[in-house]
Amino acid sequence: MTAALASIPYGDDSSIIEADELSELRVGGKQPHERYVKTVDASGVIRLIPLSSLHESERAVLENADLYRETRQGLMDAAAGRTVSSDWLFDDE
């Protein structure tokens, strides 16, 4: 199986960076102490998204480790068909 190739958005500022001996990357930000969300997709593509650009509800989930873990687990359970009926919410109607 061959991994999908990522494309470079040439309209954006791009550069090559190299991981150090600890496999860590050093990336300069726009502002001191700016926070980013790192995502890694199934093919290993790493994206950094400024935390400030996310909706406040997404920030709230990401800033609470337990809530983030529970949300991911719930989404994985739902994708696997392990769901619980919410019909009880409408029993009084």
VENKACOR-V408162 format. One record per helix or strand. SS is the DSSP state (~ for helix, > for strand). FROM is the first residue (numbers start at 1). LEN is the number of residues. Records with the same first field share a line. If there is no record, write none. Layout:
SS: FROM-LEN  FROM-LEN
//
This chain:
>: 36-5  46-5
~: 51-3  56-7  65-15  87-4
//
